Amino acid sequence: MGDRRVYLLLTDTGTLFTRMIKLYTKECLNHASISFDSELTEVYSFGRKRPRNPFIGGFVKEDIRSELFRNASCALYVFTVKDNQYHRMVELIKEIDDNQQKYRYNLIGLFAIALNKQIHRKYAFFCSHFVAMILKEGRLLETNKHLCMITPQDLKEASSHRLIYQGDLHNYLSYREKYLEAQ
């Protein structure tokens, strides 16, 4: 029993869909994911079910070692949490994973943000909406915004985390080993 760590991963994969989002947001990192291990072996988000098609999406366990993330840049943040916070978040993800057939990617909600319109659809999320919900479940996110309006930039600014890495995602694991040795 003691403190646990939760990781917020913001990425830019450089795909056409990401570049379109970047044109609107003017932000570099436009995809949000969450993980519960520093090796990022299990990374969760709402995103592409098929790497080459951004329009078929839903709840995903992302593989940061896959082709989609090969040239990704990232920022990785860490939260230190109590056991009860950690378990609340893990349980919610497990519930979504167990029932993922009813969950969808909320592409309409994503575009609604650009129009400053709030569209909340039951069982439908985009990446930052999903991560915001998980962080809120763990009492790690305080915001006055409705969760369906949360962007990756909001997660970066509104959370009580610490930046531990920024750069090329594929370089993270070698950095991680050096980082842990220095601790």
Order of alpha helices (4+ residues) and beta strands (2+ residues): beta-alpha-beta-beta-beta-beta-alpha-beta-alpha-beta-alpha-alpha-beta-alpha
